[in-house]
């Protein structure tokens, strides 16, 4: 598995571990800093790398089918993909709880705890995507399309 190879690389001091995390964190930073509109639609399982590709962007849409977790923490691996950054910003110590347990969140819970910025029923995702495509790029961050769908 990927995690096993990275773990072995870290123990052996080979470059795979360093290169993997370097590229991963550079991508996380790019997503967080880019001016191009970035909308993450979490419609299903969002774990591991999917977390990093979603939580650093400004617009994160959950559905009732969303399942979110950082399962690597359940096996003693640190929460990567910038997990310590976004988990530390969750209210009421929830981030620490998720980091220590690898607990899963579903659907509305992602919006409730601030991981998702919006919730849209999955049967309305096509409509959401169509409306997003009609917006000029600069207005995407100001748009409240997800609330209207």
N, C-alpha and C positions, 0 to 999 in steps of 0.2 A: 504494500500500500504506500501511498505518498507520504503519510505521516511516519511510517516506519523507516522509509528511506531517508527522510530528513533527520529523524532521530539518530539513525546510524551514522549519517554524515557528521552530525554535531559531535557525537562521541569520538569519531575517528579523526576529526579535524579536517575533513575534505571540504572542497569548495561548494558542494551542492547546497548545503544548509545556508551558507552565507549568501550565495547567489539567489536562492529561492526567496529568502526574506527580503533581500535588497530589492528585487524586482516587484515583489508583492507590495511592499510599503511605498515604492515609487508609484505604482499604479493607484494605490489608495489615495496618495497625495494628489495625483493628477485628477482623479475623480472629484476630490474635495475642492480643488482650486480651479478647475476648468470653467470657462465662461460659456461653453456650449451647453445648452439645456440637457440635463440628465434626469430621466425619470426611471426609477426602479419599480417594477411591478412584481411584487412578491406573491405570486399566485401558485402556491405549492410549497415544496420543501426549499427552505433557504437556510443552508448550513455551510460551514466551512468557507470556501472561497466565495460562495454566493452572498455571504454576510458582508465580506469586504467590498464586493461589487455593488452593494446596495446601501449600506448604512452611511457611507461618506458623501453621498449625493444629497442635494437639497430636497428632493421630492421622492418620497417612498410610499407606495400604494400597497396596502394589504387587502386581501380578500378573505372570505370565510374559509378558503382552502389553504391559507398560509400556515406553515409550520416553521418556526424559527428557533434555532438553537446553535450553540457552540459546543458540539459533542466532544471536542478534543479536551475540554476541561474535565469531563467525567473520567478521563483516563490519566489525569495528572499533567496534561500538556497545557502550557500557558495559552490564554486566549489571544490568538494572533489576529491577523487581518485588521489590525488597529483596534482590536476588541477592548483593550484596556482604556483606550481613548473614549469610545462611545459608551462603554459600560459604566465608567466612572461618572458619567453625566446623567445617568438615570436617577429618578427620585427615590428617596427613602431606602437607600442601601440595596435597591433591587439589582444593580449592576454587580455588586459583590456576590449576592446570592446566585445570580446566573453564572458568574465566573467560577464559583466554587462548586456548583452542582451540575452544570450542563443542562439545567431544566429547559423545557420547551415552552414556547408561547404559541398561541394559535389565534388566527383571525383578528377579532376586535381587540384582543389583548395587546397586539403590537401597536395599535393606535393609542390605546389607553396608557401604555407605559412609555410612549414617546419614540419608539423605534420606527414606526410608520408615521408619516405625516398625514396620511389620508386613508380612508377605508372605502372601497367600492365593491359592491357585490360582483362576483365573478361573471354573472350573466350580463353585466353591463360594461365589461372591459373593452369589448369591440367598440362600443359607443365612445368610451373614454379615449381610446386610441385615435378614433376618427376625429374627435374634437381637438385633441392635442396636435394632430397634424395640420389643422387649419390655423393654428396660432403662429404669428411671427416669432422667431426664436427669442427675441429680447423680451417679449411679453409673457413668456411661459412662466417665469418666476412670479409674476404678478397675477397670473390667472388663477381663478378658483374653479377651474373646470371640474375637478373631482367632486366638489360639493354639489355641482349642478347635475351630475350624472346619477 
